[in-house]
Amino acid sequence: MSEPSLHALIEALRRLPGVGVKSAQRMAFHLLQHDREGALKLANALSGAVASVHHCERCHTFSERALCEVCADTRRDASKLAVVETPADQAALERTGSYRGYYFVLMGRLSPLDGVGVRDIGVAELLERAADPAVEEVILALGFSAEGEATAHALAQALRARGKAVTRLARGVPVGSELEYVDLSTIAHALSDRR
């Protein structure tokens, strides 16, 4: 591609997760050919977000203020602290409407093969936050991948060593599914975690 601006746009779009060369080209061509107004809105929104969205000082989620909306809400249950991997995970828990405690966002998970250790995901900050006497239970709301399991195990050990009650999200058979189609690992975990 000989047009430097078009090439730069395609390369920028490729930085998005799951977007390869062909998808990035389709998006770039669509925006430039059919939706220049949308392209300008996207550029302005990205520029504005990069300039004004930072990490909450208390939980590390994204916020335009020093404290995010959740951390600033004094009506929440201060005895519960849910630990999640990303702001997207926090948003998912919030959408359920069933959790009224506070959060701590790790901004990742342990991955020794990728060089991601405890310092990289903010474990020291989590332990400091969990040391608040008001926190009675730390809920590890992490994914069930190998890295998520390793992260949950390491955090549980560190938190229990400091006298905190630690729980983990339950695993099980999805609502509405038929048992014969559920993978064996999920069935095994559902049996062992039954209530």
Secondary structure as GFF3:
##gff-version 3
##sequence-region A 1 195
A	DSSP	alpha_helix	4	14	.	.	.	ID=ss1
A	DSSP	alpha_helix	21	34	.	.	.	ID=ss2
A	DSSP	alpha_helix	36	52	.	.	.	ID=ss3
A	DSSP	beta_strand	54	55	.	.	.	ID=ss4
A	DSSP	beta_strand	62	63	.	.	.	ID=ss5
A	DSSP	alpha_helix	69	72	.	.	.	ID=ss6
A	DSSP	beta_strand	77	84	.	.	.	ID=ss7
A	DSSP	alpha_helix	87	96	.	.	.	ID=ss8
A	DSSP	beta_strand	101	105	.	.	.	ID=ss9
A	DSSP	three_ten_helix	112	114	.	.	.	ID=ss10
A	DSSP	alpha_helix	123	130	.	.	.	ID=ss11
A	DSSP	beta_strand	137	140	.	.	.	ID=ss12
A	DSSP	alpha_helix	146	161	.	.	.	ID=ss13
A	DSSP	beta_strand	165	168	.	.	.	ID=ss14
A	DSSP	three_ten_helix	179	181	.	.	.	ID=ss15
A	DSSP	alpha_helix	184	192	.	.	.	ID=ss16
###
